[in-house]
Amino acid sequence: MKTLFAACLLAPILAFAQTTPVGLWKTIDDDGKTEKSLVRIGEQGGVLVGSIDKLLDPKAAVDSKCDKCTDDRKDKPVLGLQIIRGVKAEGDGVWGGGEILDPNNGKTYKTRLKPVDGGKRLEVRGYIGAPLFGRTQTWVRVE
């Protein structure tokens, strides 16, 4: 009986944990097919950050550096690079207010993260100005 009671108490907490962007995600390129990397999103000081854990693209050099970056990430290894910064919960299951870096071109964009499909997928929108002007990738939860 105690186990059932504990399970009932934990179920909402576990469900909430899966509907946040926190976790390990497989990034899928804009074409919707090409797996690019694994990105781990975590919480630091009340905001979400995400770093590249593993490169999946066979064309990507393991020792590649962000040579096109223009901030403190310039010439840092892409593996381990923090590409998501400063994201906070905005309500209605959306996180935003931060930025995402495209290490291929060194550009940063405002970002919005929205877990969908019960937290199994993550809609990642990068944009300039307003969210209307940007593009969305759908990442898949690994853990």
KOLROTOR-651631 format. One line per field, with one value per residue: residue in three letters; residue number from 1; x, y, z of N, C-alpha, C, O in turn. Coordinates in pm, whole numbers, plus 50000, padded with zeros to 5 digits. Atoms other than C-alpha are relative to their C-alpha. Last residue first. Layout:
residues N
res = (ALA; ...)
n = (NUM; ...)
n_x = (X; ...)
n_y = (Y; ...)
n_z = (Z; ...)
ca_x = (X; ...)
ca_y = (Y; ...)
ca_z = (Z; ...)
c_x = (X; ...)
c_y = (Y; ...)
c_z = (Z; ...)
o_x = (X; ...)
o_y = (Y; ...)
o_z = (Z; ...)
END
This chain:
residues 143
res = (GLU; VAL; ARG; VAL; TRP; THR; GLN; THR; ARG; GLY; PHE; LEU; PRO; ALA; GLY; ILE; TYR; GLY; ARG; VAL; GLU; LEU; ARG; LYS; GLY; GLY; ASP; VAL; PRO; LYS; LEU; ARG; THR; LYS; TYR; THR; LYS; GLY; ASN; ASN; PRO; ASP; LEU; ILE; GLU; GLY; GLY; GLY; TRP; VAL; GLY; ASP; GLY; GLU; ALA; LYS; VAL; GLY; ARG; ILE; ILE; GLN; LEU; GLY; LEU; VAL; PRO; LYS; ASP; LYS; ARG; ASP; ASP; THR; CYS; LYS; ASP; CYS; LYS; SER; ASP; VAL; ALA; ALA; LYS; PRO; ASP; LEU; LEU; LYS; ASP; ILE; SER; GLY; VAL; LEU; VAL; GLY; GLY; GLN; GLU; GLY; ILE; ARG; VAL; LEU; SER; LYS; GLU; THR; LYS; GLY; ASP; ASP; ASP; ILE; THR; LYS; TRP; LEU; GLY; VAL; PRO; THR; THR; GLN; ALA; PHE; ALA; LEU; ILE; PRO; ALA; LEU; LEU; CYS; ALA; ALA; PHE; LEU; THR; LYS; MET)
n = (143; 142; 141; 140; 139; 138; 137; 136; 135; 134; 133; 132; 131; 130; 129; 128; 127; 126; 125; 124; 123; 122; 121; 120; 119; 118; 117; 116; 115; 114; 113; 112; 111; 110; 109; 108; 107; 106; 105; 104; 103; 102; 101; 100; 99; 98; 97; 96; 95; 94; 93; 92; 91; 90; 89; 88; 87; 86; 85; 84; 83; 82; 81; 80; 79; 78; 77; 76; 75; 74; 73; 72; 71; 70; 69; 68; 67; 66; 65; 64; 63; 62; 61; 60; 59; 58; 57; 56; 55; 54; 53; 52; 51; 50; 49; 48; 47; 46; 45; 44; 43; 42; 41; 40; 39; 38; 37; 36; 35; 34; 33; 32; 31; 30; 29; 28; 27; 26; 25; 24; 23; 22; 21; 20; 19; 18; 17; 16; 15; 14; 13; 12; 11; 10; 9; 8; 7; 6; 5; 4; 3; 2; 1)
n_x = (50021; 49923; 49944; 50060; 49902; 50060; 49955; 50019; 50022; 49898; 49891; 50055; 50002; 50120; 50113; 49947; 50056; 49900; 50017; 49896; 49997; 49979; 49937; 49915; 49859; 49974; 50020; 50126; 50017; 50134; 50001; 50116; 50055; 50090; 50138; 50091; 50104; 49957; 49977; 49957; 49854; 49978; 49888; 49943; 49946; 49858; 49922; 49940; 49881; 49900; 49911; 50067; 50139; 50084; 50141; 50083; 50141; 50093; 49972; 50123; 50070; 50130; 50034; 50003; 50039; 50145; 50045; 50020; 49892; 49911; 49991; 49905; 50002; 49943; 50060; 50083; 49915; 50095; 50010; 50034; 49919; 50012; 49872; 49946; 49918; 49872; 49980; 50052; 50028; 49945; 49940; 49987; 49868; 49985; 49886; 49960; 50020; 50135; 50037; 49890; 50033; 50008; 50054; 50049; 49988; 50074; 49925; 49879; 49964; 49858; 49948; 50085; 50061; 50122; 49981; 50032; 50037; 49937; 50078; 49910; 49975; 49884; 49892; 49905; 50053; 49992; 49859; 49952; 50064; 49932; 49864; 50006; 50044; 49890; 49943; 50101; 50006; 49880; 50017; 50101; 49938; 49910; 50082)
n_y = (50037; 50122; 50029; 50119; 50090; 50087; 50139; 50093; 50138; 50096; 49999; 50022; 50144; 50068; 49909; 49864; 49889; 49894; 49892; 49900; 49905; 49861; 49918; 50089; 49982; 50048; 50145; 50047; 50145; 50047; 50146; 50048; 50135; 50014; 49964; 50028; 49901; 49912; 49866; 50007; 50005; 50094; 49978; 50124; 50005; 50027; 49892; 49905; 49941; 49942; 50103; 50078; 50038; 49884; 50034; 50007; 50030; 49901; 49920; 49940; 49937; 49957; 49859; 49937; 50101; 50014; 50125; 50106; 50100; 49999; 50137; 50075; 49967; 49867; 49932; 49889; 49893; 49898; 49885; 49872; 49893; 50006; 50037; 49903; 49901; 50060; 49982; 50119; 49970; 50095; 50115; 50113; 50020; 50125; 49994; 50120; 49991; 49959; 49870; 49939; 49875; 50005; 49876; 50016; 49879; 50014; 50005; 49919; 49987; 50013; 50137; 50092; 50091; 49942; 49885; 50039; 49891; 50025; 49991; 50024; 50138; 50060; 50025; 49889; 49893; 50034; 50007; 49864; 49949; 50061; 49944; 49864; 49996; 49972; 49869; 49899; 49991; 49928; 49861; 49943; 49987; 49884; 49881)
n_z = (49859; 49986; 49868; 49940; 49942; 49900; 50010; 49890; 50043; 49957; 50097; 50133; 50030; 49949; 49981; 49987; 50077; 50002; 50099; 49975; 50109; 49961; 50103; 50079; 49965; 49865; 49999; 50058; 50001; 49963; 49988; 49923; 50009; 49887; 50025; 49890; 49969; 49892; 50055; 50140; 50010; 50109; 50092; 50050; 50135; 50012; 49943; 50094; 49939; 50091; 50052; 50104; 49978; 50031; 50021; 49879; 50027; 49946; 49879; 49949; 50112; 49949; 50016; 49869; 49902; 50015; 50063; 49900; 50005; 50117; 50052; 49919; 49858; 49979; 49883; 50046; 50052; 50044; 49911; 50060; 49940; 49854; 49938; 49903; 50071; 50038; 50144; 50068; 50140; 50097; 49934; 50090; 50059; 50073; 50092; 50073; 50146; 50036; 49942; 49924; 49932; 49855; 49944; 49864; 49919; 49875; 49874; 49995; 49858; 49967; 50007; 49926; 50097; 50056; 50087; 50137; 50090; 50130; 50123; 50113; 50041; 49934; 50094; 50001; 50083; 50141; 50038; 50019; 50122; 50114; 50004; 50056; 50140; 50091; 49970; 50032; 50145; 50044; 49958; 50088; 50132; 49996; 50000)
ca_x = (51689; 51718; 51448; 51403; 51467; 51228; 51385; 51211; 51304; 51291; 51089; 50757; 50946; 51007; 51344; 51578; 51474; 51568; 51284; 51349; 51047; 51133; 51010; 50928; 50801; 50438; 50426; 50566; 50835; 50861; 51188; 51205; 51528; 51686; 51958; 52334; 52553; 52880; 52795; 52822; 52817; 52454; 52416; 52091; 51976; 51767; 51433; 51249; 51079; 50724; 50493; 50216; 50450; 50770; 51017; 51372; 51649; 51978; 52209; 52189; 52495; 52745; 53029; 53122; 53221; 53238; 53587; 53644; 53786; 53544; 53310; 53368; 53196; 53242; 53191; 53309; 53602; 53379; 53628; 53628; 53812; 53547; 53529; 53170; 53096; 52978; 52711; 52649; 52856; 52830; 52759; 52689; 52589; 52259; 52176; 51854; 51816; 51761; 52127; 52220; 51953; 52037; 52008; 52233; 52268; 52334; 52439; 52351; 52088; 51977; 51609; 51390; 51558; 51613; 51868; 51770; 51923; 51912; 51825; 51950; 51749; 51591; 51349; 51061; 50761; 50939; 51007; 50639; 50533; 50785; 50651; 50289; 50367; 50565; 50268; 50079; 50392; 50440; 50080; 50122; 50444; 50285; 50000)
ca_y = (51035; 51035; 51295; 51376; 51722; 51905; 52197; 52530; 52826; 53200; 53515; 53458; 53422; 53800; 53976; 53708; 53347; 53000; 52765; 52433; 52204; 51927; 51570; 51300; 51555; 51438; 51478; 51829; 52011; 52376; 52565; 52924; 53083; 53415; 53354; 53332; 53309; 53116; 52968; 52595; 52642; 52761; 52923; 52938; 53227; 53299; 53456; 53134; 52831; 52731; 52494; 52754; 52975; 53165; 52923; 53052; 53015; 53194; 52994; 52719; 52631; 52550; 52371; 52028; 51896; 52208; 52276; 52645; 52869; 53152; 53049; 53378; 53565; 53582; 53220; 53132; 52919; 52703; 52418; 52073; 51792; 51527; 51628; 51634; 51435; 51131; 51352; 51211; 51457; 51400; 51598; 51940; 52178; 52322; 52583; 52642; 52918; 52916; 52913; 52632; 52397; 52130; 52061; 51791; 51805; 51494; 51566; 51590; 51332; 51398; 51329; 51635; 51839; 52113; 51894; 51661; 51704; 51407; 51536; 51464; 51612; 51933; 52073; 52030; 51807; 51491; 51637; 51732; 51370; 51253; 51499; 51408; 51034; 51072; 51102; 50814; 50598; 50675; 50570; 50248; 50169; 50240; 50000)
ca_z = (47819; 47437; 47373; 47002; 46856; 46626; 46443; 46395; 46179; 46218; 46159; 46336; 46665; 46652; 46613; 46482; 46533; 46650; 46737; 46907; 46923; 47166; 47135; 47388; 47641; 47627; 47249; 47270; 47472; 47363; 47346; 47223; 47104; 47014; 46759; 46770; 46461; 46443; 46101; 46169; 46548; 46532; 46873; 47068; 47282; 47585; 47664; 47602; 47756; 47662; 47849; 47890; 48090; 48011; 48169; 48129; 47867; 47938; 47714; 47451; 47241; 47518; 47339; 47479; 47136; 46920; 47054; 47135; 46858; 46943; 47227; 47417; 47135; 46756; 46660; 46307; 46428; 46644; 46661; 46506; 46689; 46623; 46257; 46135; 45818; 46018; 46180; 46529; 46735; 47109; 47425; 47269; 47546; 47665; 47925; 48114; 48371; 48748; 48848; 48611; 48470; 48217; 47847; 47702; 47324; 47116; 46761; 46391; 46302; 45944; 45876; 45938; 45663; 45922; 46099; 46383; 46725; 46960; 47305; 47657; 47943; 48070; 47810; 48052; 47992; 48110; 48454; 48485; 48429; 48687; 48944; 48865; 48907; 49231; 49468; 49310; 49317; 49685; 49762; 49561; 49744; 50083; 50000)
c_x = (49942; 49985; 50071; 50069; 49927; 50106; 49927; 50058; 49993; 49971; 50112; 50111; 49945; 50002; 49883; 49879; 50075; 49948; 50110; 49989; 50095; 50003; 50009; 50075; 50094; 50145; 50036; 49995; 49861; 49995; 49861; 50005; 49877; 49938; 49924; 49862; 49917; 49895; 50041; 50026; 50051; 50151; 49997; 50105; 50049; 50043; 50150; 50084; 50062; 50113; 50106; 50093; 49944; 49853; 49921; 49858; 49925; 49853; 49879; 50035; 49868; 49930; 49859; 49959; 50013; 49948; 49848; 49955; 49993; 50115; 50091; 50016; 50102; 50002; 50069; 49929; 49920; 50079; 49900; 49983; 49968; 50075; 49986; 50130; 50067; 50093; 50136; 50022; 49958; 49962; 50072; 50077; 50001; 50135; 50011; 50117; 50048; 49974; 49865; 49952; 50121; 49968; 49985; 49957; 49937; 50027; 49907; 50082; 50135; 50025; 50141; 50050; 49910; 49932; 49866; 50008; 49981; 49952; 50085; 49916; 50099; 50013; 50124; 50107; 50085; 49946; 50014; 50145; 50048; 49941; 50074; 50139; 49991; 49957; 50108; 50053; 49900; 50000; 50118; 49979; 49904; 50063; 50087)
c_y = (50115; 49946; 49865; 49970; 49886; 49901; 49923; 49864; 49910; 49863; 49908; 49986; 49966; 49853; 49929; 50091; 50130; 50112; 50103; 50104; 50112; 50086; 50144; 50074; 49910; 50010; 49941; 49848; 49965; 49847; 49959; 49849; 49981; 49861; 49996; 50055; 49954; 50102; 50102; 50137; 49992; 49994; 49892; 50036; 49860; 49999; 49980; 50102; 50092; 50060; 50049; 49897; 49925; 49973; 50128; 49961; 49982; 49975; 50083; 50071; 50063; 50077; 50030; 50147; 50062; 49896; 49993; 49873; 49894; 49903; 49990; 49853; 49914; 50040; 50133; 50072; 50120; 50122; 50099; 50108; 50138; 50115; 50008; 49947; 50099; 50096; 49943; 50005; 49871; 50045; 49907; 49889; 49875; 49993; 49865; 50031; 49870; 50016; 50050; 50136; 50047; 50137; 49980; 50137; 49973; 50125; 49962; 49981; 50070; 50025; 49984; 49857; 49896; 49908; 50046; 50125; 49946; 50111; 49968; 49988; 49994; 49854; 49934; 49969; 50126; 50111; 49970; 50000; 50142; 50049; 49946; 50064; 50142; 50017; 50039; 50141; 50107; 50017; 50084; 50148; 50065; 50024; 50126)
c_z = (50076; 50142; 49998; 50134; 50071; 50044; 50108; 49964; 50122; 49943; 50048; 49896; 49862; 49962; 50066; 50012; 50027; 49913; 50021; 49889; 50039; 49874; 50050; 49890; 49922; 50043; 50137; 50009; 49943; 49993; 50046; 49996; 50086; 49987; 50131; 49965; 50119; 50043; 50107; 49941; 49856; 49979; 49892; 49895; 49966; 49854; 49991; 50073; 49896; 50082; 49904; 49934; 49881; 50029; 49976; 49963; 50132; 49977; 50039; 50131; 50042; 49888; 50051; 49996; 50140; 50098; 49994; 49927; 50110; 50020; 49878; 49955; 50075; 50147; 50022; 50115; 49950; 49953; 49941; 50106; 49942; 50067; 50152; 50061; 50095; 49927; 49961; 49850; 49932; 49860; 49903; 50071; 49912; 49931; 49932; 49908; 49936; 49851; 49955; 50049; 50081; 50056; 50150; 50052; 50137; 50082; 50114; 50128; 50007; 50148; 50057; 50004; 50067; 49900; 49942; 49914; 49860; 49907; 49878; 49874; 49885; 49959; 50063; 49896; 50011; 49910; 49852; 49951; 49971; 49868; 49880; 49990; 49945; 49855; 49900; 50025; 49957; 49848; 49951; 50031; 49901; 49864; 50000)
o_x = (49917; 49968; 50016; 50192; 49812; 50156; 49893; 50038; 50046; 49895; 50208; 50096; 49974; 50060; 49884; 49787; 50151; 49896; 50126; 50013; 50075; 50087; 49934; 50180; 50214; 50188; 50105; 50093; 49761; 49996; 49805; 50026; 49859; 49928; 49960; 49849; 49893; 49923; 50071; 50113; 50169; 50209; 49979; 50087; 50078; 49976; 50227; 50128; 50065; 50090; 50164; 50078; 50000; 49771; 49937; 49813; 49972; 49775; 49804; 50098; 49812; 49973; 49764; 49943; 50121; 49841; 49779; 49892; 50091; 50184; 50110; 50103; 50201; 50044; 50187; 49862; 49975; 50085; 49874; 49946; 50048; 50034; 49936; 50137; 50158; 50213; 50238; 50021; 50027; 49851; 50174; 50193; 49924; 50180; 49968; 50125; 50127; 49862; 49847; 49924; 50181; 49961; 49927; 50037; 49823; 50143; 49786; 50204; 50232; 50000; 50171; 49983; 49836; 49811; 49764; 49949; 50057; 49832; 50201; 49820; 50162; 49917; 50216; 50122; 50041; 49969; 50106; 50181; 50077; 50014; 50139; 50164; 50044; 50026; 50119; 50022; 49925; 50037; 50099; 49967; 49942; 50080; 50057)
o_y = (50103; 49826; 49765; 49968; 49900; 49821; 49978; 49814; 49942; 49847; 49953; 49915; 49860; 49817; 49908; 50083; 50143; 50088; 50158; 50076; 50181; 50067; 50185; 50030; 49909; 49938; 49840; 49783; 50028; 49791; 50017; 49789; 50047; 49808; 49922; 50156; 49835; 50187; 50216; 50152; 50014; 50086; 49774; 50128; 49779; 50054; 50064; 50082; 50059; 50121; 49970; 49868; 49929; 50065; 50226; 49982; 49914; 50070; 50131; 50013; 50143; 50185; 49957; 50209; 50103; 49913; 50030; 49882; 49825; 49905; 49880; 49783; 49871; 50151; 50149; 50173; 50229; 50224; 50099; 50080; 50230; 50162; 50107; 49833; 50171; 50074; 49992; 49902; 49769; 50094; 49847; 49906; 49782; 50090; 49763; 50137; 49795; 50048; 50171; 50226; 49969; 50236; 49881; 50230; 49928; 50162; 49951; 49966; 50026; 50134; 49884; 49769; 49825; 49919; 49977; 50228; 49861; 50127; 50009; 49912; 50094; 49777; 49895; 49853; 50234; 50107; 50020; 50078; 50175; 50071; 50022; 50140; 50166; 50084; 50156; 50234; 50180; 50123; 50194; 50230; 50152; 50138; 50223)
o_z = (50196; 50162; 49950; 50141; 50111; 49965; 50213; 49853; 50228; 49848; 50111; 49797; 49808; 49859; 50187; 49931; 50123; 49804; 50130; 49772; 50138; 49787; 50138; 49842; 49949; 50133; 50146; 50043; 49978; 49883; 50139; 49891; 50189; 49876; 50222; 49897; 50138; 50127; 50074; 49855; 49831; 49921; 49922; 49816; 50054; 49767; 50038; 50186; 49777; 50186; 49830; 49815; 49771; 50027; 50049; 49850; 50223; 49979; 49953; 50219; 49967; 49849; 50021; 50101; 50180; 50156; 50089; 49821; 50135; 50122; 49825; 50004; 50017; 50181; 49992; 50093; 49933; 50021; 49821; 50220; 49955; 50173; 50205; 50107; 50056; 49921; 50007; 49783; 49943; 49837; 49935; 50107; 49936; 49871; 49987; 49846; 49993; 49811; 49938; 49969; 50155; 49982; 50196; 50058; 50147; 50103; 50099; 50122; 49944; 50199; 50121; 50059; 49999; 49878; 49955; 49949; 49813; 49884; 49868; 49870; 49850; 49968; 49991; 49857; 49973; 49789; 49787; 49863; 49856; 49772; 49808; 49896; 49836; 49779; 49863; 49950; 49861; 49798; 49898; 49940; 49823; 49823; 49930)
END
